[in-house]
């Protein structure tokens, strides 16, 4: 195995994803190991790890597998050699912009939820502090 390839265990450790999750993403076509060892083990590259990190970051924002696939397709096509030109390039960039806006909206929603959760925890803390002083 060359140094540029990693087995699934190393990828799992680096991405903080379980082996089962990585295999699930492979089964759904979101990530495909770049190679296989002579023994049939999945082998991944830095690009595969980067792809898994995109997926990992999208998941908590509520993006579906189809949405992940759509974004990855757009970025793959933008990174292709030769790169797309003209209208196709603009269309792909618009798709990526749409995902950026959706991510920003979801982050804002999560910040609101976190603020409410912190307020609630503070209310409970104050209540407990008040009960201990009685």
C-alpha positions in Angstrom: 0.0 0.0 0.0 1.4 3.4 -1.0 1.6 6.2 1.5 -0.9 8.1 -0.5 -3.6 5.5 0.3 -5.2 4.9 3.7 -7.3 2.0 4.9 -10.8 2.7 6.2 -9.8 2.6 9.8 -7.4 5.5 9.4 -10.0 7.4 7.4 -12.6 6.8 10.2 -10.2 8.1 12.8 -9.3 11.2 10.7 -13.0 12.0 9.9 -14.5 10.9 13.2 -17.0 8.8 11.3 -17.7 5.2 12.1 -16.7 2.4 9.7 -20.4 1.7 9.3 -21.1 5.3 8.3 -18.3 5.4 5.8 -19.5 2.1 4.3 -23.1 3.5 4.2 -21.9 6.6 2.3 -20.1 4.2 -0.1 -23.2 2.2 -0.6 -25.2 5.3 -1.4 -22.6 6.5 -3.9 -21.5 9.6 -2.0 -17.9 8.4 -1.7 -16.1 5.7 -3.6 -12.8 4.3 -2.4 -10.1 5.4 -4.8 -8.6 1.9 -4.9 -8.6 -1.6 -3.4 -5.7 -3.4 -2.0 -4.7 -6.8 -3.3 -6.6 -8.3 -0.4 -9.7 -6.3 -1.4 -9.5 -3.7 1.4 -10.9 -0.2 0.6 -8.2 2.4 0.0 -8.8 6.1 0.3 -6.9 9.2 -0.6 -6.7 12.7 0.8 -9.4 13.7 -1.7 -11.7 11.0 -0.4 -11.1 12.2 3.2 -12.0 15.8 2.1 -15.2 14.5 0.4 -16.2 12.7 3.6 -15.5 15.9 5.6 -17.9 17.8 3.4 -20.5 15.1 4.0 -19.8 15.2 7.8 -20.3 18.9 7.9 -23.5 18.9 5.9 -25.2 16.2 8.0 -25.7 18.2 11.2 -27.2 21.0 9.1 -30.0 18.7 8.0 -29.0 18.2 4.4 -30.3 15.0 2.8 -28.2 12.4 1.1 -29.6 13.6 -2.3 -28.6 17.2 -1.4 -25.1 16.0 -0.5 -24.9 14.1 -3.7 -26.0 17.2 -5.7 -23.5 19.5 -4.1 -20.7 16.9 -4.5 -21.6 16.5 -8.1 -21.4 20.3 -8.7 -18.1 20.6 -7.0 -16.7 17.6 -8.8 -17.7 19.0 -12.1 -16.2 22.5 -11.2 -13.0 20.8 -10.3 -12.9 18.6 -13.4 -10.1 18.8 -16.0 -10.9 20.6 -18.2 -13.2 22.7 -16.2 -16.7 23.5 -17.5 -17.0 26.7 -19.4 -19.6 29.4 -19.9 -23.2 28.7 -19.0 -22.5 25.3 -17.5 -19.9 26.8 -15.1 -22.3 29.5 -14.0 -25.1 27.0 -13.5 -22.8 24.9 -11.3 -21.6 28.0 -9.3 -25.3 28.9 -8.8 -25.9 25.5 -7.3 -23.0 25.9 -4.9 -24.2 29.4 -4.0 -27.6 27.9 -3.2 -26.0 25.4 -0.8 -23.9 28.2 0.8 -27.0 30.2 1.4 -28.9 27.2 2.7 -26.0 26.4 5.1 -25.8 30.0 6.3 -29.6 30.0 7.0 -29.3 26.7 8.9 -26.4 28.0 10.9 -28.5 31.1 11.9 -31.4 28.8 12.9 -29.0 26.7 15.0 -27.6 29.8 16.7 -31.1 30.8 17.7 -31.8 27.4 19.1 -28.5 27.4 21.0 -29.4 30.8 22.5 -32.7 29.5 23.7 -31.1 26.4 25.1 -28.5 28.5 26.9 -31.3 30.7 28.3 -33.1 27.6 29.5 -30.0 26.2 31.2 -29.4 29.5 32.8 -32.9 29.6 34.2 -32.5 26.2 35.7 -29.1 27.1 37.1 -30.7 30.2 38.8 -33.5 28.1 40.1 -31.1 25.6 41.6 -28.9 28.4 43.0 -31.9 30.0 44.6 -33.1 26.7 46.1 -29.7 26.1 47.6 -29.7 29.5 49.4 -33.0 28.8 51.1 
